[in-house]
Amino acid sequence: MNTFLGYLTVLFVAAVLVGPALVGLVRERGIDRRIRAAADRSVPAARVRRALVAHDVARAA
């Protein structure tokens, strides 16, 4: 019985230490997935530069 309680104690301590880290990892993966999805939908930088230059030229004229 002592050995069983020892195993349970070790498992409980491991769960208390590892549990929050796993929850944080899952949350970070979700945030990274959202960032990647937003980056895929964004306009490439070259297009933005060309649009700004064309807009500035039209405004200066």
C-alpha positions as CSV (number, residue, x, y, z in Angstrom):
1,M,0.0,0.0,0.0
2,N,2.9,2.4,0.8
3,T,4.3,1.8,-2.7
4,F,1.0,2.6,-4.3
5,L,0.6,5.8,-2.4
6,G,4.1,6.8,-3.3
7,Y,3.3,6.3,-7.0
8,L,0.1,8.2,-6.7
9,T,2.0,11.1,-5.0
10,V,4.6,11.2,-7.7
11,L,1.9,11.2,-10.4
12,F,0.0,14.0,-8.6
13,V,3.1,16.2,-8.3
14,A,4.0,15.5,-12.0
15,A,0.4,16.5,-13.0
16,V,0.6,19.7,-11.0
17,L,3.9,20.6,-12.5
18,V,3.3,19.6,-16.1
19,G,-0.4,20.4,-16.4
20,P,-0.1,24.2,-16.6
21,A,2.7,23.9,-19.1
22,L,0.6,21.7,-21.4
23,V,-2.4,24.1,-21.1
24,G,-0.1,27.0,-22.1
25,L,1.3,25.1,-25.0
26,V,-2.1,24.4,-26.4
27,R,-3.1,28.1,-26.0
28,E,0.1,29.2,-27.8
29,R,-0.5,26.8,-30.7
30,G,-3.9,28.3,-31.1
31,I,-2.5,31.8,-31.1
32,D,0.2,30.8,-33.6
33,R,-2.5,29.3,-35.9
34,R,-4.4,32.5,-35.8
35,I,-1.3,34.6,-36.6
36,R,-0.4,32.3,-39.5
37,A,-4.0,32.6,-40.9
38,A,-3.9,36.4,-40.6
39,A,-0.5,36.5,-42.4
40,D,-1.8,34.3,-45.2
41,R,-4.7,36.8,-45.8
42,S,-2.5,39.9,-45.7
43,V,-1.3,41.8,-48.8
44,P,2.3,41.2,-49.8
45,A,4.7,44.0,-49.0
46,A,5.6,44.7,-52.6
47,R,2.0,45.5,-53.5
48,V,1.7,47.8,-50.6
49,R,4.8,49.7,-51.6
50,R,3.6,50.1,-55.2
51,A,0.2,51.3,-54.0
52,L,1.7,53.9,-51.7
53,V,4.0,55.2,-54.4
54,A,1.2,55.4,-57.0
55,H,-1.0,57.2,-54.4
56,D,1.7,59.7,-53.5
57,V,2.4,60.5,-57.2
58,A,-1.3,61.0,-57.9
59,R,-1.6,63.3,-54.8
60,A,1.4,65.3,-55.7
61,A,0.2,66.0,-59.2
